[in-house]
Amino acid sequence: MRSMGESEMSGSPPIQNSRHVHMNYALLSALVAFALAQSIKVFTTWYREKRWDLKQLVGSGGMPSSHSATVTALAVAVGLQDGAAGSTFATALILACVVMYDATGVRLHAGRQAEVLNQIVYELPAEHPLAQSRPLRELLGHTPPQVVAGGLLGCVTAVVVHLISWALA
């Protein structure tokens, strides 16, 4: 029979060894994937348009899809940590599929409709009541290659964060 330590008798939680500090690996993977995807957008915009656009750090749309990177990293991280047979992984996987489907479906087509509506408003005569309305946001969704790139980035990020956390444990 082991004796009770001082922290167990006082009711406070035991002090953990610094090498075994718990971290929310799935959350960290998702946040890192999001930050990487948003950062990469700044460079892809520069490459495509030859201008720096720091608004890409917080904007939606573009290459790669940060939505896809985030939810894929979350699903892969949950799968690596808890196993693919659990309901937590199933939930994360379904969430990832819905988000990626939505990015290439509803949001992409809403952005294309915004382009058409903005063009119609632009061609209205100046005296028309809608002629001075603010343009709609056009970059809402993602093309399939942007979603695939985000998904791949999410997978790689989750695996790298997993390997780093395993090496530090």
Helices and strands as residue ranges (DSSP letters): H 6-10, G 18-20, H 25-49, G 54-57, H 66-82, H 87-104, H 106-122, H 144-168
